[in-house]
């Protein structure tokens, strides 16, 4: 693990920190394609632990964090640029492939304004690259495609497909009613502009009553 940090206090109200990192990981585990976990279905392989694949991983990137704080206002901006890769001899012919939760860009902003001693307004915004995914063709949705007998066909290379960008805005109003008992009422709205963020995609096949294939459609979750 290599990690370099830099902290700088511009003033009493402004603070900046940055870091770069590089980490090599060993003895990572992964289920082989088509494995089955215990109790998920009737076709249980009780020796599933012995089938685990062993591999390596590399994580590298940089982080930037800025904080601004006064008596009534607090704001924080954070950004991460990173890359996470996995290497398993049995997967992708031993070539590196992206980690499923690899998000190259990760930006977040949060702020709180105390406009009364008992009332505060809060705002938070997140903007991230989509997750990396392996695309499968299925007759129904299952988030465990890679570890289930029910997957039918792997369409893309391992974690080669990037899902759409994730972003969301949340706001809230916090009110204190009793200082001794510390009673707070928080009223908020999540995903203010109703962004439809996608967590998973798969190819779904449709059949008629005779079992004939009608077509395939990319389905979002």
Phi and psi restraints in degrees (value plus and minus 20) as a CYANA .aco file:
   2 UNK   PHI    -140.5  -100.5
   2 UNK   PSI     106.0   146.0
   3 UNK   PHI    -164.0  -124.0
   3 UNK   PSI     104.5   144.5
   4 UNK   PHI    -138.9   -98.9
   4 UNK   PSI     108.8   148.8
   5 UNK   PHI    -138.5   -98.5
   5 UNK   PSI     127.4   167.4
   6 UNK   PHI    -157.6  -117.6
   6 UNK   PSI     103.1   143.1
   7 UNK   PHI    -140.3  -100.3
   7 UNK   PSI     115.9   155.9
   8 UNK   PHI    -161.8  -121.8
   8 UNK   PSI     107.7   147.7
   9 UNK   PHI    -121.7   -81.7
   9 UNK   PSI      83.2   123.2
  10 UNK   PHI     -89.0   -49.0
  10 UNK   PSI     -60.9   -20.9
  11 UNK   PHI    -180.1  -140.1
  11 UNK   PSI    -191.9  -151.9
  12 UNK   PHI     -89.1   -49.1
  12 UNK   PSI     -35.8     4.2
  13 UNK   PHI    -134.9   -94.9
  13 UNK   PSI     -28.5    11.5
  14 UNK   PHI    -148.8  -108.8
  14 UNK   PSI     107.8   147.8
  15 UNK   PHI    -155.3  -115.3
  15 UNK   PSI     119.3   159.3
  16 UNK   PHI    -154.1  -114.1
  16 UNK   PSI     116.6   156.6
  17 UNK   PHI    -158.0  -118.0
  17 UNK   PSI     128.1   168.1
  18 UNK   PHI    -165.7  -125.7
  18 UNK   PSI     136.7   176.7
  19 UNK   PHI    -176.1  -136.1
  19 UNK   PSI     134.3   174.3
  20 UNK   PHI    -146.8  -106.8
  20 UNK   PSI     129.3   169.3
  21 UNK   PHI    -164.8  -124.8
  21 UNK   PSI     132.9   172.9
  22 UNK   PHI    -167.3  -127.3
  22 UNK   PSI     105.3   145.3
  23 UNK   PHI    -159.0  -119.0
  23 UNK   PSI     111.5   151.5
  24 UNK   PHI    -126.7   -86.7
  24 UNK   PSI     109.4   149.4
  25 UNK   PHI    -134.9   -94.9
  25 UNK   PSI     123.6   163.6
  26 UNK   PHI    -144.9  -104.9
  26 UNK   PSI     144.2   184.2
  27 UNK   PHI      37.3    77.3
  27 UNK   PSI      17.7    57.7
  28 UNK   PHI     -96.6   -56.6
  28 UNK   PSI     130.7   170.7
  29 UNK   PHI    -136.1   -96.1
  29 UNK   PSI     134.1   174.1
  30 UNK   PHI    -175.8  -135.8
  30 UNK   PSI     122.1   162.1
  31 UNK   PHI     -97.6   -57.6
  31 UNK   PSI     117.0   157.0
  32 UNK   PHI     -90.0   -50.0
  32 UNK   PSI     134.3   174.3
  33 UNK   PHI     -79.3   -39.3
  33 UNK   PSI     108.9   148.9
  34 UNK   PHI      72.8   112.8
  34 UNK   PSI     -15.3    24.7
  35 UNK   PHI     -94.7   -54.7
  35 UNK   PSI     142.5   182.5
  36 UNK   PHI    -148.8  -108.8
  36 UNK   PSI     112.2   152.2
  37 UNK   PHI    -103.2   -63.2
  37 UNK   PSI     129.5   169.5
  38 UNK   PHI     -78.3   -38.3
  38 UNK   PSI     117.8   157.8
  39 UNK   PHI      54.7    94.7
  39 UNK   PSI     -19.5    20.5
  40 UNK   PHI     -99.2   -59.2
  40 UNK   PSI     -49.7    -9.7
  41 UNK   PHI    -176.9  -136.9
  41 UNK   PSI    -198.1  -158.1
  42 UNK   PHI     -98.3   -58.3
  42 UNK   PSI     -32.9     7.1
  43 UNK   PHI    -119.5   -79.5
  43 UNK   PSI      49.9    89.9
  44 UNK   PHI    -110.7   -70.7
  44 UNK   PSI     110.3   150.3
  45 UNK   PHI    -117.4   -77.4
  45 UNK   PSI      86.3   126.3
  46 UNK   PHI     -95.0   -55.0
  46 UNK   PSI     -24.7    15.3
  47 UNK   PHI    -125.3   -85.3
  47 UNK   PSI       8.5    48.5
  48 UNK   PHI     -81.2   -41.2
  48 UNK   PSI     -48.9    -8.9
  49 UNK   PHI     -82.9   -42.9
  49 UNK   PSI     -53.8   -13.8
  50 UNK   PHI     -93.9   -53.9
  50 UNK   PSI     -35.1     4.9
  51 UNK   PHI    -112.1   -72.1
  51 UNK   PSI     -23.9    16.1
  52 UNK   PHI     -81.5   -41.5
  52 UNK   PSI     119.9   159.9
  53 UNK   PHI    -110.1   -70.1
  53 UNK   PSI     124.8   164.8
  54 UNK   PHI    -130.4   -90.4
  54 UNK   PSI     117.4   157.4
  55 UNK   PHI    -172.6  -132.6
  55 UNK   PSI    -187.5  -147.5
  56 UNK   PHI    -145.6  -105.6
  56 UNK   PSI     147.6   187.6
  57 UNK   PHI    -168.8  -128.8
  57 UNK   PSI     136.2   176.2
  58 UNK   PHI    -152.5  -112.5
  58 UNK   PSI     111.4   151.4
  59 UNK   PHI    -144.3  -104.3
  59 UNK   PSI     110.7   150.7
  60 UNK   PHI    -170.2  -130.2
  60 UNK   PSI     133.0   173.0
  61 UNK   PHI     142.4   182.4
  61 UNK   PSI    -187.1  -147.1
  62 UNK   PHI    -165.0  -125.0
  62 UNK   PSI     133.3   173.3
  63 UNK   PHI    -150.0  -110.0
  63 UNK   PSI     124.4   164.4
  64 UNK   PHI    -154.1  -114.1
  64 UNK   PSI     109.4   149.4
  65 UNK   PHI    -154.8  -114.8
  65 UNK   PSI     107.6   147.6
  66 UNK   PHI    -146.2  -106.2
  66 UNK   PSI     112.8   152.8
  67 UNK   PHI    -147.2  -107.2
  67 UNK   PSI     116.9   156.9
  68 UNK   PHI    -148.9  -108.9
  68 UNK   PSI     106.9   146.9
  69 UNK   PHI    -164.6  -124.6
  69 UNK   PSI     105.4   145.4
  70 UNK   PHI    -142.4  -102.4
  70 UNK   PSI    -189.3  -149.3
  71 UNK   PHI     -80.6   -40.6
  71 UNK   PSI     -61.5   -21.5
  72 UNK   PHI    -129.5   -89.5
  72 UNK   PSI     -38.5     1.5
  73 UNK   PHI    -140.2  -100.2
  73 UNK   PSI     115.4   155.4
  74 UNK   PHI    -151.4  -111.4
  74 UNK   PSI     112.1   152.1
  75 UNK   PHI    -160.8  -120.8
  75 UNK   PSI     121.7   161.7
  76 UNK   PHI    -159.3  -119.3
  76 UNK   PSI     112.9   152.9
  77 UNK   PHI    -144.0  -104.0
  77 UNK   PSI     108.4   148.4
  78 UNK   PHI    -153.5  -113.5
  78 UNK   PSI     119.7   159.7
  79 UNK   PHI    -159.4  -119.4
  79 UNK   PSI     116.9   156.9
  80 UNK   PHI    -149.3  -109.3
  80 UNK   PSI     110.2   150.2
  81 UNK   PHI    -133.3   -93.3
  81 UNK   PSI      97.9   137.9
  82 UNK   PHI    -167.0  -127.0
  82 UNK   PSI     144.6   184.6
  83 UNK   PHI    -166.9  -126.9
  83 UNK   PSI     106.9   146.9
  84 UNK   PHI    -143.7  -103.7
  84 UNK   PSI     101.2   141.2
  85 UNK   PHI    -141.4  -101.4
  85 UNK   PSI     132.4   172.4
  86 UNK   PHI    -144.8  -104.8
  86 UNK   PSI     126.9   166.9
  87 UNK   PHI    -154.0  -114.0
  87 UNK   PSI      94.7   134.7
  88 UNK   PHI    -147.0  -107.0
  88 UNK   PSI     107.6   147.6
  89 UNK   PHI     -75.4   -35.4
  89 UNK   PSI     -51.7   -11.7
  90 UNK   PHI    -107.9   -67.9
  90 UNK   PSI     -25.8    14.2
  91 UNK   PHI    -134.9   -94.9
  91 UNK   PSI     111.9   151.9
  92 UNK   PHI      32.7    72.7
  92 UNK   PSI      18.0    58.0
  93 UNK   PHI      36.4    76.4
  93 UNK   PSI      10.5    50.5
  94 UNK   PHI      63.4   103.4
  94 UNK   PSI     -17.6    22.4
  95 UNK   PHI    -102.5   -62.5
  95 UNK   PSI     132.9   172.9
  96 UNK   PHI     -86.9   -46.9
  96 UNK   PSI     123.4   163.4
  97 UNK   PHI    -159.4  -119.4
  97 UNK   PSI     136.4   176.4
  98 UNK   PHI     -87.0   -47.0
  98 UNK   PSI     125.1   165.1
  99 UNK   PHI     -88.5   -48.5
  99 UNK   PSI     125.6   165.6
 100 UNK   PHI     -78.1   -38.1
 100 UNK   PSI     -53.8   -13.8
 101 UNK   PHI    -120.4   -80.4
 101 UNK   PSI       5.5    45.5
 102 UNK   PHI     -94.6   -54.6
 102 UNK   PSI      94.1   134.1
 103 UNK   PHI    -143.5  -103.5
 103 UNK   PSI      85.2   125.2
 104 UNK   PHI     -78.7   -38.7
 104 UNK   PSI     -65.1   -25.1
 105 UNK   PHI    -135.6   -95.6
 105 UNK   PSI     112.5   152.5
 106 UNK   PHI    -160.5  -120.5
 106 UNK   PSI      89.8   129.8
 107 UNK   PHI    -142.2  -102.2
 107 UNK   PSI     114.5   154.5
 108 UNK   PHI    -161.2  -121.2
 108 UNK   PSI     126.7   166.7
 109 UNK   PHI    -158.4  -118.4
 109 UNK   PSI     114.7   154.7
 110 UNK   PHI    -158.8  -118.8
 110 UNK   PSI     127.4   167.4
 111 UNK   PHI    -170.7  -130.7
 111 UNK   PSI     128.9   168.9
 112 UNK   PHI    -161.5  -121.5
 112 UNK   PSI     112.0   152.0
 113 UNK   PHI    -144.0  -104.0
 113 UNK   PSI     102.3   142.3
 114 UNK   PHI    -114.8   -74.8
 114 UNK   PSI      72.9   112.9
 115 UNK   PHI    -112.8   -72.8
 115 UNK   PSI     -19.8    20.2
 116 UNK   PHI    -172.8  -132.8
 116 UNK   PSI     133.1   173.1
 117 UNK   PHI     -80.4   -40.4
 117 UNK   PSI     -40.2    -0.2
 118 UNK   PHI    -136.6   -96.6
 118 UNK   PSI     -17.4    22.6
 119 UNK   PHI    -152.6  -112.6
 119 UNK   PSI     113.1   153.1
 120 UNK   PHI    -158.8  -118.8
 120 UNK   PSI     124.7   164.7
 121 UNK   PHI    -126.8   -86.8
 121 UNK   PSI     114.5   154.5
 122 UNK   PHI    -145.0  -105.0
 122 UNK   PSI     124.0   164.0
 123 UNK   PHI    -161.4  -121.4
 123 UNK   PSI     119.7   159.7
 124 UNK   PHI    -163.5  -123.5
 124 UNK   PSI     123.6   163.6
 125 UNK   PHI    -157.9  -117.9
 125 UNK   PSI     117.5   157.5
 126 UNK   PHI    -149.0  -109.0
 126 UNK   PSI     119.5   159.5
 127 UNK   PHI    -160.7  -120.7
 127 UNK   PSI      92.8   132.8
 128 UNK   PHI    -152.8  -112.8
 128 UNK   PSI     131.9   171.9
 129 UNK   PHI     -83.1   -43.1
 129 UNK   PSI     132.6   172.6
 130 UNK   PHI     -89.2   -49.2
 130 UNK   PSI     138.8   178.8
 131 UNK   PHI     -89.7   -49.7
 131 UNK   PSI     139.0   179.0
 132 UNK   PHI    -107.8   -67.8
 132 UNK   PSI     118.3   158.3
 133 UNK   PHI    -162.2  -122.2
 133 UNK   PSI     127.8   167.8
 134 UNK   PHI    -114.0   -74.0
 134 UNK   PSI     106.0   146.0
 135 UNK   PHI    -108.6   -68.6
 135 UNK   PSI     110.5   150.5
 136 UNK   PHI    -140.0  -100.0
 136 UNK   PSI     138.2   178.2
 137 UNK   PHI    -122.1   -82.1
 137 UNK   PSI     100.3   140.3
 138 UNK   PHI    -153.2  -113.2
 138 UNK   PSI     139.5   179.5
 139 UNK   PHI    -109.7   -69.7
 139 UNK   PSI     -32.7     7.3
 140 UNK   PHI    -175.6  -135.6
 140 UNK   PSI     146.0   186.0
 141 UNK   PHI    -100.3   -60.3
 141 UNK   PSI     112.5   152.5
 142 UNK   PHI    -168.6  -128.6
 142 UNK   PSI     102.1   142.1
 143 UNK   PHI     -94.8   -54.8
 143 UNK   PSI     -22.9    17.1
 144 UNK   PHI    -129.4   -89.4
 144 UNK   PSI      13.7    53.7
 145 UNK   PHI     -75.3   -35.3
 145 UNK   PSI     -62.0   -22.0
 146 UNK   PHI     -92.8   -52.8
 146 UNK   PSI     -32.0     8.0
 147 UNK   PHI    -147.1  -107.1
 147 UNK   PSI      16.3    56.3
 148 UNK   PHI    -160.3  -120.3
 148 UNK   PSI     126.9   166.9
 149 UNK   PHI     -92.7   -52.7
 149 UNK   PSI     -28.6    11.4
 150 UNK   PHI    -108.4   -68.4
 150 UNK   PSI     -30.1     9.9
 151 UNK   PHI     -88.8   -48.8
 151 UNK   PSI     130.8   170.8
 152 UNK   PHI    -130.8   -90.8
 152 UNK   PSI     -58.8   -18.8
 153 UNK   PHI    -179.5  -139.5
 153 UNK   PSI     113.1   153.1
 154 UNK   PHI    -108.0   -68.0
 154 UNK   PSI     101.9   141.9
 155 UNK   PHI    -109.6   -69.6
 155 UNK   PSI     -65.6   -25.6
 156 UNK   PHI    -125.5   -85.5
 156 UNK   PSI     150.3   190.3
 157 UNK   PHI     -89.2   -49.2
 157 UNK   PSI     144.0   184.0
 158 UNK   PHI     -80.9   -40.9
 158 UNK   PSI      99.5   139.5
 159 UNK   PHI      32.3    72.3
 159 UNK   PSI      10.8    50.8
 160 UNK   PHI    -108.1   -68.1
 160 UNK   PSI     -33.9     6.1
 161 UNK   PHI    -117.5   -77.5
 161 UNK   PSI     105.7   145.7
 162 UNK   PHI    -117.8   -77.8
 162 UNK   PSI     108.2   148.2
 163 UNK   PHI     -92.6   -52.6
 163 UNK   PSI     141.7   181.7
 164 UNK   PHI     -78.1   -38.1
 164 UNK   PSI     136.8   176.8
 165 UNK   PHI     -78.7   -38.7
 165 UNK   PSI     120.4   160.4
 166 UNK   PHI    -120.9   -80.9
 166 UNK   PSI     109.0   149.0
 167 UNK   PHI    -171.3  -131.3
 167 UNK   PSI     130.0   170.0
 168 UNK   PHI    -179.3  -139.3
 168 UNK   PSI     124.1   164.1
 169 UNK   PHI    -140.4  -100.4
 169 UNK   PSI     108.7   148.7
 170 UNK   PHI    -142.3  -102.3
 170 UNK   PSI     123.2   163.2
 171 UNK   PHI    -153.6  -113.6
 171 UNK   PSI     134.6   174.6
 172 UNK   PHI    -175.6  -135.6
 172 UNK   PSI     135.0   175.0
 173 UNK   PHI    -142.9  -102.9
 173 UNK   PSI     103.1   143.1
 174 UNK   PHI    -131.5   -91.5
 174 UNK   PSI     111.5   151.5
 175 UNK   PHI    -150.2  -110.2
 175 UNK   PSI     114.5   154.5
 176 UNK   PHI    -122.0   -82.0
 176 UNK   PSI     114.8   154.8
 177 UNK   PHI    -133.1   -93.1
 177 UNK   PSI     -49.8    -9.8
 178 UNK   PHI    -163.7  -123.7
 178 UNK   PSI      89.4   129.4
 179 UNK   PHI     -85.9   -45.9
 179 UNK   PSI     -56.1   -16.1
 180 UNK   PHI     -88.5   -48.5
 180 UNK   PSI     -64.7   -24.7
 181 UNK   PHI    -110.1   -70.1
 181 UNK   PSI     -27.5    12.5
 182 UNK   PHI      35.9    75.9
 182 UNK   PSI      30.4    70.4
 183 UNK   PHI    -107.4   -67.4
 183 UNK   PSI     106.6   146.6
 184 UNK   PHI    -143.7  -103.7
 184 UNK   PSI     122.9   162.9
 185 UNK   PHI    -137.7   -97.7
 185 UNK   PSI     104.2   144.2
 186 UNK   PHI    -139.6   -99.6
 186 UNK   PSI     102.0   142.0
 187 UNK   PHI    -136.6   -96.6
 187 UNK   PSI     102.5   142.5
 188 UNK   PHI    -161.9  -121.9
 188 UNK   PSI     147.3   187.3
 189 UNK   PHI    -148.3  -108.3
 189 UNK   PSI     101.6   141.6
 190 UNK   PHI    -115.4   -75.4
 190 UNK   PSI     124.8   164.8
 191 UNK   PHI      33.1    73.1
 191 UNK   PSI      44.3    84.3
 192 UNK   PHI     -74.5   -34.5
 192 UNK   PSI     -65.1   -25.1
 193 UNK   PHI    -116.3   -76.3
 193 UNK   PSI      -1.4    38.6
 194 UNK   PHI      37.0    77.0
 194 UNK   PSI      27.9    67.9
 195 UNK   PHI     -89.3   -49.3
 195 UNK   PSI     111.7   151.7
 196 UNK   PHI    -113.3   -73.3
 196 UNK   PSI      68.9   108.9
 197 UNK   PHI    -101.8   -61.8
 197 UNK   PSI     118.1   158.1
 198 UNK   PHI    -123.8   -83.8
 198 UNK   PSI     109.6   149.6
 199 UNK   PHI    -125.1   -85.1
 199 UNK   PSI     -37.6     2.4
 200 UNK   PHI    -181.7  -141.7
 200 UNK   PSI     125.6   165.6
 201 UNK   PHI    -155.9  -115.9
 201 UNK   PSI     126.9   166.9
 202 UNK   PHI    -172.9  -132.9
 202 UNK   PSI     139.9   179.9
 203 UNK   PHI    -109.8   -69.8
 203 UNK   PSI      98.7   138.7
 204 UNK   PHI    -123.8   -83.8
 204 UNK   PSI     113.1   153.1
 205 UNK   PHI    -117.6   -77.6
 205 UNK   PSI     122.2   162.2
 206 UNK   PHI    -139.0   -99.0
 206 UNK   PSI     117.8   157.8
 207 UNK   PHI    -147.7  -107.7
 207 UNK   PSI     135.4   175.4
 208 UNK   PHI    -106.9   -66.9
 208 UNK   PSI    -196.8  -156.8
 209 UNK   PHI     -87.0   -47.0
 209 UNK   PSI     -41.0    -1.0
 210 UNK   PHI    -107.3   -67.3
 210 UNK   PSI     -22.3    17.7
 211 UNK   PHI      69.2   109.2
 211 UNK   PSI     -10.4    29.6
 212 UNK   PHI    -102.5   -62.5
 212 UNK   PSI     117.7   157.7
 213 UNK   PHI     -88.7   -48.7
 213 UNK   PSI     104.3   144.3
 214 UNK   PHI    -112.2   -72.2
 214 UNK   PSI     -52.3   -12.3
 215 UNK   PHI     142.9   182.9
 215 UNK   PSI     156.8   196.8
 216 UNK   PHI    -144.4  -104.4
 216 UNK   PSI     130.2   170.2
 217 UNK   PHI    -163.9  -123.9
 217 UNK   PSI     117.2   157.2
 218 UNK   PHI     -92.6   -52.6
 218 UNK   PSI     101.9   141.9
 219 UNK   PHI    -134.7   -94.7
 219 UNK   PSI     115.4   155.4
 220 UNK   PHI    -121.0   -81.0
 220 UNK   PSI     127.0   167.0
